[in-house]
Amino acid sequence: MVRVKFEINPTGKSETNQDHGKAYSYLKIFLTRLGTRKNITQLLAEAEGSNELKRTLTTFQLLALGIGSIIGK
């Protein structure tokens, strides 16, 4: 079996531990937000305030939805 090293940094500069820590913290935040849910009282309170639709999907989420729909085709 041949193992290939995947190079993320094309400039050839070595990454520091701070870069890995920053990436880890972004991943941790993303995964915690992915699994969070609102309880019914929060949903009812938000629905009571106005009749307007809110934008809830971020650019990354829309991109992931589009890629998933293409792959799942």
PDB file of N, CA, C and O in Angstrom:
ATOM      1  N   MET A   1       0.845  -1.176   0.000  1.00  0.00           N
ATOM      2  CA  MET A   1       0.000   0.000   0.000  1.00  0.00           C
ATOM      3  C   MET A   1       0.892   1.242   0.000  1.00  0.00           C
ATOM      4  O   MET A   1       1.874   1.309   0.740  1.00  0.00           O
ATOM      5  N   VAL A   2       0.554   2.198  -0.813  1.00  0.00           N
ATOM      6  CA  VAL A   2       1.326   3.424  -0.935  1.00  0.00           C
ATOM      7  C   VAL A   2       0.614   4.519  -0.161  1.00  0.00           C
ATOM      8  O   VAL A   2      -0.582   4.747  -0.342  1.00  0.00           O
ATOM      9  N   ARG A   3       1.356   5.190   0.700  1.00  0.00           N
ATOM     10  CA  ARG A   3       0.783   6.300   1.460  1.00  0.00           C
ATOM     11  C   ARG A   3       1.235   7.607   0.834  1.00  0.00           C
ATOM     12  O   ARG A   3       2.416   7.796   0.542  1.00  0.00           O
ATOM     13  N   VAL A   4       0.294   8.495   0.633  1.00  0.00           N
ATOM     14  CA  VAL A   4       0.592   9.785   0.030  1.00  0.00           C
ATOM     15  C   VAL A   4       0.304  10.858   1.063  1.00  0.00           C
ATOM     16  O   VAL A   4      -0.761  10.864   1.680  1.00  0.00           O
ATOM     17  N   LYS A   5       1.247  11.759   1.252  1.00  0.00           N
ATOM     18  CA  LYS A   5       1.049  12.861   2.184  1.00  0.00           C
ATOM     19  C   LYS A   5       0.221  13.939   1.498  1.00  0.00           C
ATOM     20  O   LYS A   5       0.563  14.397   0.408  1.00  0.00           O
ATOM     21  N   PHE A   6      -0.862  14.339   2.139  1.00  0.00           N
ATOM     22  CA  PHE A   6      -1.721  15.379   1.596  1.00  0.00           C
ATOM     23  C   PHE A   6      -1.202  16.726   2.053  1.00  0.00           C
ATOM     24  O   PHE A   6      -1.132  16.995   3.252  1.00  0.00           O
ATOM     25  N   GLU A   7      -0.841  17.568   1.112  1.00  0.00           N
ATOM     26  CA  GLU A   7      -0.265  18.874   1.407  1.00  0.00           C
ATOM     27  C   GLU A   7      -1.352  19.932   1.355  1.00  0.00           C
ATOM     28  O   GLU A   7      -1.889  20.221   0.286  1.00  0.00           O
ATOM     29  N   ILE A   8      -1.679  20.513   2.505  1.00  0.00           N
ATOM     30  CA  ILE A   8      -2.696  21.558   2.555  1.00  0.00           C
ATOM     31  C   ILE A   8      -2.076  22.914   2.232  1.00  0.00           C
ATOM     32  O   ILE A   8      -2.711  23.759   1.602  1.00  0.00           O
ATOM     33  N   ASN A   9      -0.847  23.115   2.661  1.00  0.00           N
ATOM     34  CA  ASN A   9      -0.182  24.393   2.507  1.00  0.00           C
ATOM     35  C   ASN A   9       0.699  24.368   1.258  1.00  0.00           C
ATOM     36  O   ASN A   9       1.806  23.832   1.318  1.00  0.00           O
ATOM     37  N   PRO A  10       0.255  24.926   0.133  1.00  0.00           N
ATOM     38  CA  PRO A  10       1.034  24.836  -1.101  1.00  0.00           C
ATOM     39  C   PRO A  10       2.278  25.720  -1.122  1.00  0.00           C
ATOM     40  O   PRO A  10       3.121  25.557  -2.003  1.00  0.00           O
ATOM     41  N   THR A  11       2.417  26.653  -0.177  1.00  0.00           N
ATOM     42  CA  THR A  11       3.578  27.540  -0.173  1.00  0.00           C
ATOM     43  C   THR A  11       4.821  26.854   0.345  1.00  0.00           C
ATOM     44  O   THR A  11       5.929  27.346   0.134  1.00  0.00           O
ATOM     45  N   GLY A  12       4.663  25.729   1.020  1.00  0.00           N
ATOM     46  CA  GLY A  12       5.808  25.003   1.542  1.00  0.00           C
ATOM     47  C   GLY A  12       6.234  25.440   2.922  1.00  0.00           C
ATOM     48  O   GLY A  12       7.133  24.835   3.507  1.00  0.00           O
ATOM     49  N   LYS A  13       5.610  26.485   3.465  1.00  0.00           N
ATOM     50  CA  LYS A  13       5.952  26.941   4.813  1.00  0.00           C
ATOM     51  C   LYS A  13       5.327  25.985   5.819  1.00  0.00           C
ATOM     52  O   LYS A  13       4.214  25.499   5.621  1.00  0.00           O
ATOM     53  N   SER A  14       6.042  25.727   6.882  1.00  0.00           N
ATOM     54  CA  SER A  14       5.505  24.823   7.897  1.00  0.00           C
ATOM     55  C   SER A  14       4.495  25.577   8.769  1.00  0.00           C
ATOM     56  O   SER A  14       4.660  26.761   9.061  1.00  0.00           O
ATOM     57  N   GLU A  15       3.468  24.869   9.167  1.00  0.00           N
ATOM     58  CA  GLU A  15       2.441  25.470  10.000  1.00  0.00           C
ATOM     59  C   GLU A  15       2.850  25.356  11.457  1.00  0.00           C
ATOM     60  O   GLU A  15       3.519  24.401  11.854  1.00  0.00           O
ATOM     61  N   THR A  16       2.448  26.326  12.240  1.00  0.00           N
ATOM     62  CA  THR A  16       2.749  26.293  13.661  1.00  0.00           C
ATOM     63  C   THR A  16       1.606  25.626  14.403  1.00  0.00           C
ATOM     64  O   THR A  16       0.554  25.343  13.829  1.00  0.00           O
ATOM     65  N   ASN A  17       1.824  25.381  15.677  1.00  0.00           N
ATOM     66  CA  ASN A  17       0.780  24.776  16.501  1.00  0.00           C
ATOM     67  C   ASN A  17      -0.415  25.701  16.653  1.00  0.00           C
ATOM     68  O   ASN A  17      -1.534  25.235  16.869  1.00  0.00           O
ATOM     69  N   GLN A  18      -0.193  27.006  16.544  1.00  0.00           N
ATOM     70  CA  GLN A  18      -1.294  27.950  16.650  1.00  0.00           C
ATOM     71  C   GLN A  18      -2.279  27.762  15.498  1.00  0.00           C
ATOM     72  O   GLN A  18      -3.489  27.876  15.692  1.00  0.00           O
ATOM     73  N   ASP A  19      -1.770  27.477  14.311  1.00  0.00           N
ATOM     74  CA  ASP A  19      -2.647  27.254  13.170  1.00  0.00           C
ATOM     75  C   ASP A  19      -3.523  26.031  13.395  1.00  0.00           C
ATOM     76  O   ASP A  19      -4.712  26.040  13.073  1.00  0.00           O
ATOM     77  N   HIS A  20      -2.930  24.979  13.948  1.00  0.00           N
ATOM     78  CA  HIS A  20      -3.707  23.779  14.229  1.00  0.00           C
ATOM     79  C   HIS A  20      -4.729  24.049  15.325  1.00  0.00           C
ATOM     80  O   HIS A  20      -5.849  23.541  15.268  1.00  0.00           O
ATOM     81  N   GLY A  21      -4.356  24.841  16.317  1.00  0.00           N
ATOM     82  CA  GLY A  21      -5.274  25.180  17.399  1.00  0.00           C
ATOM     83  C   GLY A  21      -6.450  25.996  16.895  1.00  0.00           C
ATOM     84  O   GLY A  21      -7.581  25.804  17.343  1.00  0.00           O
ATOM     85  N   LYS A  22      -6.192  26.904  15.967  1.00  0.00           N
ATOM     86  CA  LYS A  22      -7.252  27.736  15.407  1.00  0.00           C
ATOM     87  C   LYS A  22      -8.214  26.872  14.583  1.00  0.00           C
ATOM     88  O   LYS A  22      -9.432  27.028  14.673  1.00  0.00           O
ATOM     89  N   ALA A  23      -7.660  25.972  13.790  1.00  0.00           N
ATOM     90  CA  ALA A  23      -8.501  25.088  12.979  1.00  0.00           C
ATOM     91  C   ALA A  23      -9.331  24.181  13.879  1.00  0.00           C
ATOM     92  O   ALA A  23     -10.506  23.930  13.610  1.00  0.00           O
ATOM     93  N   TYR A  24      -8.709  23.693  14.951  1.00  0.00           N
ATOM     94  CA  TYR A  24      -9.430  22.834  15.888  1.00  0.00           C
ATOM     95  C   TYR A  24     -10.567  23.587  16.553  1.00  0.00           C
ATOM     96  O   TYR A  24     -11.653  23.034  16.729  1.00  0.00           O
ATOM     97  N   SER A  25     -10.336  24.847  16.929  1.00  0.00           N
ATOM     98  CA  SER A  25     -11.390  25.608  17.588  1.00  0.00           C
ATOM     99  C   SER A  25     -12.546  25.899  16.621  1.00  0.00           C
ATOM    100  O   SER A  25     -13.709  25.863  17.023  1.00  0.00           O
ATOM    101  N   TYR A  26     -12.235  26.188  15.345  1.00  0.00           N
ATOM    102  CA  TYR A  26     -13.305  26.401  14.370  1.00  0.00           C
ATOM    103  C   TYR A  26     -14.114  25.123  14.150  1.00  0.00           C
ATOM    104  O   TYR A  26     -15.339  25.167  14.039  1.00  0.00           O
ATOM    105  N   LEU A  27     -13.428  23.998  14.090  1.00  0.00           N
ATOM    106  CA  LEU A  27     -14.115  22.723  13.918  1.00  0.00           C
ATOM    107  C   LEU A  27     -14.986  22.413  15.127  1.00  0.00           C
ATOM    108  O   LEU A  27     -16.104  21.919  14.981  1.00  0.00           O
ATOM    109  N   LYS A  28     -14.482  22.699  16.305  1.00  0.00           N
ATOM    110  CA  LYS A  28     -15.243  22.450  17.534  1.00  0.00           C
ATOM    111  C   LYS A  28     -16.504  23.315  17.576  1.00  0.00           C
ATOM    112  O   LYS A  28     -17.577  22.834  17.941  1.00  0.00           O
ATOM    113  N   ILE A  29     -16.376  24.581  17.205  1.00  0.00           N
ATOM    114  CA  ILE A  29     -17.535  25.477  17.173  1.00  0.00           C
ATOM    115  C   ILE A  29     -18.546  25.002  16.134  1.00  0.00           C
ATOM    116  O   ILE A  29     -19.749  25.001  16.394  1.00  0.00           O
ATOM    117  N   PHE A  30     -18.063  24.598  14.960  1.00  0.00           N
ATOM    118  CA  PHE A  30     -18.949  24.127  13.910  1.00  0.00           C
ATOM    119  C   PHE A  30     -19.727  22.894  14.353  1.00  0.00           C
ATOM    120  O   PHE A  30     -20.934  22.802  14.131  1.00  0.00           O
ATOM    121  N   LEU A  31     -19.031  21.949  14.981  1.00  0.00           N
ATOM    122  CA  LEU A  31     -19.697  20.718  15.401  1.00  0.00           C
ATOM    123  C   LEU A  31     -20.679  20.952  16.540  1.00  0.00           C
ATOM    124  O   LEU A  31     -21.716  20.291  16.600  1.00  0.00           O
ATOM    125  N   THR A  32     -20.376  21.874  17.441  1.00  0.00           N
ATOM    126  CA  THR A  32     -21.332  22.152  18.515  1.00  0.00           C
ATOM    127  C   THR A  32     -22.563  22.859  17.973  1.00  0.00           C
ATOM    128  O   THR A  32     -23.678  22.579  18.414  1.00  0.00           O
ATOM    129  N   ARG A  33     -22.381  23.776  17.018  1.00  0.00           N
ATOM    130  CA  ARG A  33     -23.540  24.446  16.425  1.00  0.00           C
ATOM    131  C   ARG A  33     -24.370  23.491  15.580  1.00  0.00           C
ATOM    132  O   ARG A  33     -25.581  23.663  15.445  1.00  0.00           O
ATOM    133  N   LEU A  34     -23.723  22.493  15.017  1.00  0.00           N
ATOM    134  CA  LEU A  34     -24.412  21.519  14.192  1.00  0.00           C
ATOM    135  C   LEU A  34     -25.393  20.697  15.014  1.00  0.00           C
ATOM    136  O   LEU A  34     -26.460  20.331  14.523  1.00  0.00           O
ATOM    137  N   GLY A  35     -25.044  20.408  16.249  1.00  0.00           N
ATOM    138  CA  GLY A  35     -25.874  19.559  17.085  1.00  0.00           C
ATOM    139  C   GLY A  35     -26.807  20.292  18.032  1.00  0.00           C
ATOM    140  O   GLY A  35     -27.547  19.644  18.772  1.00  0.00           O
ATOM    141  N   THR A  36     -26.800  21.611  18.038  1.00  0.00           N
ATOM    142  CA  THR A  36     -27.655  22.340  18.979  1.00  0.00           C
ATOM    143  C   THR A  36     -29.079  22.440  18.455  1.00  0.00           C
ATOM    144  O   THR A  36     -29.327  22.488  17.251  1.00  0.00           O
ATOM    145  N   ARG A  37     -30.004  22.468  19.408  1.00  0.00           N
ATOM    146  CA  ARG A  37     -31.422  22.622  19.067  1.00  0.00           C
ATOM    147  C   ARG A  37     -32.049  23.651  19.985  1.00  0.00           C
ATOM    148  O   ARG A  37     -31.597  23.847  21.114  1.00  0.00           O
ATOM    149  N   LYS A  38     -33.070  24.294  19.511  1.00  0.00           N
ATOM    150  CA  LYS A  38     -33.812  25.236  20.334  1.00  0.00           C
ATOM    151  C   LYS A  38     -34.994  24.508  20.964  1.00  0.00           C
ATOM    152  O   LYS A  38     -35.581  23.606  20.365  1.00  0.00           O
ATOM    153  N   ASN A  39     -35.330  24.921  22.188  1.00  0.00           N
ATOM    154  CA  ASN A  39     -36.506  24.314  22.789  1.00  0.00           C
ATOM    155  C   ASN A  39     -37.767  25.006  22.283  1.00  0.00           C
ATOM    156  O   ASN A  39     -37.691  26.048  21.631  1.00  0.00           O
ATOM    157  N   ILE A  40     -38.901  24.436  22.579  1.00  0.00           N
ATOM    158  CA  ILE A  40     -40.167  24.911  22.001  1.00  0.00           C
ATOM    159  C   ILE A  40     -40.535  26.314  22.479  1.00  0.00           C
ATOM    160  O   ILE A  40     -41.172  27.064  21.739  1.00  0.00           O
ATOM    161  N   THR A  41     -40.146  26.684  23.701  1.00  0.00           N
ATOM    162  CA  THR A  41     -40.481  28.031  24.185  1.00  0.00           C
ATOM    163  C   THR A  41     -39.720  29.100  23.407  1.00  0.00           C
ATOM    164  O   THR A  41     -40.270  30.163  23.121  1.00  0.00           O
ATOM    165  N   GLN A  42     -38.459  28.831  23.060  1.00  0.00           N
ATOM    166  CA  GLN A  42     -37.698  29.780  22.255  1.00  0.00           C
ATOM    167  C   GLN A  42     -38.293  29.920  20.856  1.00  0.00           C
ATOM    168  O   GLN A  42     -38.385  31.026  20.323  1.00  0.00           O
ATOM    169  N   LEU A  43     -38.691  28.812  20.271  1.00  0.00           N
ATOM    170  CA  LEU A  43     -39.282  28.850  18.929  1.00  0.00           C
ATOM    171  C   LEU A  43     -40.598  29.622  18.922  1.00  0.00           C
ATOM    172  O   LEU A  43     -40.855  30.406  18.008  1.00  0.00           O
ATOM    173  N   LEU A  44     -41.424  29.404  19.929  1.00  0.00           N
ATOM    174  CA  LEU A  44     -42.699  30.121  20.009  1.00  0.00           C
ATOM    175  C   LEU A  44     -42.479  31.607  20.250  1.00  0.00           C
ATOM    176  O   LEU A  44     -43.196  32.436  19.690  1.00  0.00           O
ATOM    177  N   ALA A  45     -41.490  31.956  21.083  1.00  0.00           N
ATOM    178  CA  ALA A  45     -41.204  33.362  21.344  1.00  0.00           C
ATOM    179  C   ALA A  45     -40.707  34.064  20.077  1.00  0.00           C
ATOM    180  O   ALA A  45     -41.071  35.215  19.834  1.00  0.00           O
ATOM    181  N   GLU A  46     -39.894  33.401  19.278  1.00  0.00           N
ATOM    182  CA  GLU A  46     -39.405  33.992  18.031  1.00  0.00           C
ATOM    183  C   GLU A  46     -40.525  34.129  17.007  1.00  0.00           C
ATOM    184  O   GLU A  46     -40.577  35.118  16.276  1.00  0.00           O
ATOM    185  N   ALA A  47     -41.417  33.154  16.949  1.00  0.00           N
ATOM    186  CA  ALA A  47     -42.505  33.184  15.981  1.00  0.00           C
ATOM    187  C   ALA A  47     -43.537  34.245  16.342  1.00  0.00           C
ATOM    188  O   ALA A  47     -44.215  34.779  15.465  1.00  0.00           O
ATOM    189  N   GLU A  48     -43.652  34.545  17.608  1.00  0.00           N
ATOM    190  CA  GLU A  48     -44.642  35.521  18.070  1.00  0.00           C
ATOM    191  C   GLU A  48     -44.249  36.945  17.702  1.00  0.00           C
ATOM    192  O   GLU A  48     -45.122  37.792  17.513  1.00  0.00           O
ATOM    193  N   GLY A  49     -42.958  37.225  17.598  1.00  0.00           N
ATOM    194  CA  GLY A  49     -42.462  38.577  17.394  1.00  0.00           C
ATOM    195  C   GLY A  49     -42.802  39.185  16.047  1.00  0.00           C
ATOM    196  O   GLY A  49     -43.246  40.332  15.995  1.00  0.00           O
ATOM    197  N   SER A  50     -42.612  38.466  14.965  1.00  0.00           N
ATOM    198  CA  SER A  50     -42.847  39.053  13.646  1.00  0.00           C
ATOM    199  C   SER A  50     -43.287  37.968  12.674  1.00  0.00           C
ATOM    200  O   SER A  50     -43.177  36.773  12.946  1.00  0.00           O
ATOM    201  N   ASN A  51     -43.786  38.424  11.535  1.00  0.00           N
ATOM    202  CA  ASN A  51     -44.241  37.501  10.501  1.00  0.00           C
ATOM    203  C   ASN A  51     -43.270  37.402   9.341  1.00  0.00           C
ATOM    204  O   ASN A  51     -43.618  36.878   8.283  1.00  0.00           O
ATOM    205  N   GLU A  52     -42.050  37.901   9.526  1.00  0.00           N
ATOM    206  CA  GLU A  52     -41.064  37.892   8.451  1.00  0.00           C
ATOM    207  C   GLU A  52     -40.218  36.634   8.508  1.00  0.00           C
ATOM    208  O   GLU A  52     -39.985  36.068   9.576  1.00  0.00           O
ATOM    209  N   LEU A  53     -39.766  36.211   7.349  1.00  0.00           N
ATOM    210  CA  LEU A  53     -38.838  35.092   7.283  1.00  0.00           C
ATOM    211  C   LEU A  53     -37.427  35.587   7.550  1.00  0.00           C
ATOM    212  O   LEU A  53     -37.049  36.678   7.122  1.00  0.00           O
ATOM    213  N   LYS A  54     -36.652  34.777   8.261  1.00  0.00           N
ATOM    214  CA  LYS A  54     -35.278  35.153   8.569  1.00  0.00           C
ATOM    215  C   LYS A  54     -34.328  34.262   7.794  1.00  0.00           C
ATOM    216  O   LYS A  54     -34.630  33.102   7.514  1.00  0.00           O
ATOM    217  N   ARG A  55     -33.173  34.818   7.452  1.00  0.00           N
ATOM    218  CA  ARG A  55     -32.135  34.026   6.802  1.00  0.00           C
ATOM    219  C   ARG A  55     -31.403  33.244   7.889  1.00  0.00           C
ATOM    220  O   ARG A  55     -30.786  33.825   8.782  1.00  0.00           O
ATOM    221  N   THR A  56     -31.481  31.937   7.799  1.00  0.00           N
ATOM    222  CA  THR A  56     -30.843  31.126   8.823  1.00  0.00           C
ATOM    223  C   THR A  56     -29.693  30.305   8.279  1.00  0.00           C
ATOM    224  O   THR A  56     -28.862  29.838   9.057  1.00  0.00           O
ATOM    225  N   LEU A  57     -29.614  30.113   6.985  1.00  0.00           N
ATOM    226  CA  LEU A  57     -28.527  29.333   6.404  1.00  0.00           C
ATOM    227  C   LEU A  57     -27.360  30.242   6.056  1.00  0.00           C
ATOM    228  O   LEU A  57     -27.543  31.300   5.454  1.00  0.00           O
ATOM    229  N   THR A  58     -26.164  29.824   6.437  1.00  0.00           N
ATOM    230  CA  THR A  58     -24.972  30.596   6.098  1.00  0.00           C
ATOM    231  C   THR A  58     -24.497  30.192   4.707  1.00  0.00           C
ATOM    232  O   THR A  58     -25.023  29.258   4.103  1.00  0.00           O
ATOM    233  N   THR A  59     -23.513  30.897   4.222  1.00  0.00           N
ATOM    234  CA  THR A  59     -22.956  30.599   2.902  1.00  0.00           C
ATOM    235  C   THR A  59     -22.398  29.179   2.858  1.00  0.00           C
ATOM    236  O   THR A  59     -22.606  28.453   1.886  1.00  0.00           O
ATOM    237  N   PHE A  60     -21.688  28.787   3.920  1.00  0.00           N
ATOM    238  CA  PHE A  60     -21.118  27.444   3.968  1.00  0.00           C
ATOM    239  C   PHE A  60     -22.219  26.393   3.954  1.00  0.00           C
ATOM    240  O   PHE A  60     -22.085  25.376   3.273  1.00  0.00           O
ATOM    241  N   GLN A  61     -23.291  26.612   4.682  1.00  0.00           N
ATOM    242  CA  GLN A  61     -24.388  25.646   4.726  1.00  0.00           C
ATOM    243  C   GLN A  61     -25.077  25.529   3.372  1.00  0.00           C
ATOM    244  O   GLN A  61     -25.446  24.429   2.960  1.00  0.00           O
ATOM    245  N   LEU A  62     -25.256  26.644   2.680  1.00  0.00           N
ATOM    246  CA  LEU A  62     -25.843  26.598   1.342  1.00  0.00           C
ATOM    247  C   LEU A  62     -24.942  25.862   0.359  1.00  0.00           C
ATOM    248  O   LEU A  62     -25.421  25.107  -0.487  1.00  0.00           O
ATOM    249  N   LEU A  63     -23.640  26.085   0.476  1.00  0.00           N
ATOM    250  CA  LEU A  63     -22.684  25.389  -0.374  1.00  0.00           C
ATOM    251  C   LEU A  63     -22.720  23.888  -0.107  1.00  0.00           C
ATOM    252  O   LEU A  63     -22.714  23.089  -1.044  1.00  0.00           O
ATOM    253  N   ALA A  64     -22.757  23.504   1.165  1.00  0.00           N
ATOM    254  CA  ALA A  64     -22.818  22.087   1.517  1.00  0.00           C
ATOM    255  C   ALA A  64     -24.121  21.457   1.031  1.00  0.00           C
ATOM    256  O   ALA A  64     -24.121  20.309   0.588  1.00  0.00           O
ATOM    257  N   LEU A  65     -25.209  22.179   1.106  1.00  0.00           N
ATOM    258  CA  LEU A  65     -26.498  21.681   0.619  1.00  0.00           C
ATOM    259  C   LEU A  65     -26.449  21.467  -0.890  1.00  0.00           C
ATOM    260  O   LEU A  65     -26.949  20.457  -1.386  1.00  0.00           O
ATOM    261  N   GLY A  66     -25.852  22.407  -1.627  1.00  0.00           N
ATOM    262  CA  GLY A  66     -25.733  22.256  -3.080  1.00  0.00           C
ATOM    263  C   GLY A  66     -24.854  21.099  -3.478  1.00  0.00           C
ATOM    264  O   GLY A  66     -25.195  20.342  -4.387  1.00  0.00           O
ATOM    265  N   ILE A  67     -23.719  20.949  -2.806  1.00  0.00           N
ATOM    266  CA  ILE A  67     -22.829  19.822  -3.120  1.00  0.00           C
ATOM    267  C   ILE A  67     -23.505  18.510  -2.773  1.00  0.00           C
ATOM    268  O   ILE A  67     -23.400  17.542  -3.527  1.00  0.00           O
ATOM    269  N   GLY A  68     -24.195  18.461  -1.648  1.00  0.00           N
ATOM    270  CA  GLY A  68     -24.902  17.244  -1.256  1.00  0.00           C
ATOM    271  C   GLY A  68     -25.988  16.875  -2.223  1.00  0.00           C
ATOM    272  O   GLY A  68     -26.209  15.692  -2.480  1.00  0.00           O
ATOM    273  N   SER A  69     -26.678  17.860  -2.771  1.00  0.00           N
ATOM    274  CA  SER A  69     -27.733  17.551  -3.733  1.00  0.00           C
ATOM    275  C   SER A  69     -27.155  17.038  -5.057  1.00  0.00           C
ATOM    276  O   SER A  69     -27.759  16.190  -5.713  1.00  0.00           O
ATOM    277  N   ILE A  70     -25.997  17.549  -5.442  1.00  0.00           N
ATOM    278  CA  ILE A  70     -25.343  17.079  -6.667  1.00  0.00           C
ATOM    279  C   ILE A  70     -24.828  15.656  -6.482  1.00  0.00           C
ATOM    280  O   ILE A  70     -25.001  14.811  -7.360  1.00  0.00           O
ATOM    281  N   ILE A  71     -24.199  15.391  -5.350  1.00  0.00           N
ATOM    282  CA  ILE A  71     -23.660  14.060  -5.080  1.00  0.00           C
ATOM    283  C   ILE A  71     -24.783  13.040  -4.908  1.00  0.00           C
ATOM    284  O   ILE A  71     -24.670  11.902  -5.361  1.00  0.00           O
ATOM    285  N   GLY A  72     -25.855  13.449  -4.260  1.00  0.00           N
ATOM    286  CA  GLY A  72     -26.954  12.520  -3.996  1.00  0.00           C
ATOM    287  C   GLY A  72     -27.846  12.249  -5.185  1.00  0.00           C
ATOM    288  O   GLY A  72     -28.771  11.442  -5.097  1.00  0.00           O
ATOM    289  N   LYS A  73     -27.591  12.892  -6.263  1.00  0.00           N
ATOM    290  CA  LYS A  73     -28.406  12.747  -7.465  1.00  0.00           C
ATOM    291  C   LYS A  73     -28.405  11.398  -8.011  1.00  0.00           C
ATOM    292  O   LYS A  73     -29.054  11.142  -9.025  1.00  0.00           O
TER     293      LYS A  73
END
